[in-house]
Amino acid sequence: MIGPLCLERLCFEIYLLLLSKKIRDMDASTLDKKIELIQWLSTLEDKSIIEKLLQFRNQENKEWWDSISDAEQISIEKGLADSKEGKVHSHAEARKLYEKWL
């Protein structure tokens, strides 16, 4: 269980977030959900759930480039090289070329 000082600090941090532009621009529904999650996390004692949440957070923070296959990386690098060399077509040209499948 979270102690009173930790809960007070958490509330203060939420207050600071509420003052920031990022939070002011956020819709109320999203903000309510975030606050609900913070409150739930502050009372959570199940270590397995906490561990799963940490794993999820780490997965979300992982660099996407490292999570794709070598073939995908090579394909992206080839596309970037083609773009730098001017080997590109306009959107209109692509639509014309592939319109029978669109």
C-alpha positions as CSV (number, residue, x, y, z in Angstrom):
1,M,0.0,0.0,0.0
2,I,1.2,3.5,-0.8
3,G,2.1,5.7,2.2
4,P,0.5,9.1,2.8
5,L,3.6,11.0,1.8
6,C,3.9,9.1,-1.5
7,L,0.2,9.7,-2.2
8,E,0.6,13.4,-1.4
9,R,3.5,13.6,-3.8
10,L,1.5,11.7,-6.5
11,C,-1.4,14.2,-6.1
12,F,1.0,17.1,-6.4
13,E,2.6,15.7,-9.5
14,I,-0.9,15.2,-11.0
15,Y,-1.7,18.8,-10.1
16,L,1.5,19.9,-11.9
17,L,0.5,17.9,-15.0
18,L,-2.9,19.5,-15.0
19,L,-1.3,22.8,-15.2
20,S,0.9,21.9,-18.2
21,K,-0.2,22.7,-21.7
22,K,-0.1,19.1,-22.7
23,I,-2.8,18.2,-20.2
24,R,-4.9,21.3,-20.8
25,D,-5.1,20.3,-24.5
26,M,-6.0,16.7,-23.7
27,D,-9.7,15.8,-23.8
28,A,-11.4,15.3,-20.4
29,S,-12.2,11.7,-21.1
30,T,-8.6,10.8,-21.6
31,L,-7.6,12.8,-18.5
32,D,-10.2,11.0,-16.4
33,K,-8.9,7.6,-17.6
34,K,-5.3,8.6,-16.7
35,I,-6.3,9.7,-13.2
36,E,-8.3,6.5,-12.7
37,L,-5.3,4.5,-13.7
38,I,-3.0,6.4,-11.4
39,Q,-5.4,5.9,-8.5
40,W,-5.6,2.2,-9.3
41,L,-1.9,1.8,-9.6
42,S,-1.4,3.5,-6.2
43,T,-3.4,0.8,-4.5
44,L,-2.1,-2.2,-6.5
45,E,-0.3,-4.8,-4.5
46,D,-0.3,-7.8,-6.9
47,K,3.3,-8.1,-7.9
48,S,2.5,-10.2,-11.0
49,I,0.3,-7.4,-12.4
50,I,2.9,-4.8,-11.6
51,E,5.5,-6.9,-13.4
52,K,3.3,-7.3,-16.5
53,L,2.6,-3.5,-16.6
54,L,6.4,-2.9,-16.4
55,Q,7.0,-5.3,-19.3
56,F,4.2,-3.6,-21.3
57,R,5.8,-0.2,-20.7
58,N,9.2,-1.4,-21.7
59,Q,7.8,-3.0,-24.8
60,E,6.1,0.3,-25.7
61,N,9.3,2.2,-25.2
62,K,11.4,-0.2,-27.3
63,E,12.8,1.3,-30.5
64,W,10.5,0.1,-33.3
65,W,13.4,-0.4,-35.7
66,D,14.8,-3.2,-33.5
67,S,11.4,-4.9,-33.5
68,I,11.1,-5.3,-37.2
69,S,12.7,-8.1,-39.3
70,D,15.9,-7.8,-41.2
71,A,14.0,-8.0,-44.5
72,E,11.8,-5.0,-43.4
73,Q,14.8,-3.0,-42.4
74,I,16.5,-3.7,-45.8
75,S,13.3,-2.7,-47.6
76,I,13.0,0.6,-45.7
77,E,16.7,1.4,-46.3
78,K,16.3,0.6,-50.0
79,G,13.3,2.9,-50.2
80,L,15.2,5.7,-48.4
81,A,18.1,5.3,-50.8
82,D,15.8,5.4,-53.8
83,S,14.2,8.6,-52.5
84,K,17.6,10.2,-52.0
85,E,18.5,9.3,-55.6
86,G,15.3,10.8,-56.9
87,K,13.9,7.4,-57.9
88,V,10.3,8.3,-56.8
89,H,6.9,8.7,-58.5
90,S,4.1,11.1,-57.6
91,H,1.0,10.0,-55.9
92,A,-0.9,10.5,-59.1
93,E,1.5,8.3,-61.0
94,A,1.1,5.5,-58.4
95,R,-2.7,5.8,-58.5
96,K,-2.6,5.5,-62.3
97,L,-0.3,2.5,-62.2
98,Y,-2.3,0.6,-59.5
99,E,-5.8,1.9,-60.0
100,K,-7.2,-1.5,-61.1
101,W,-6.4,-2.8,-57.6
102,L,-7.6,0.2,-55.7
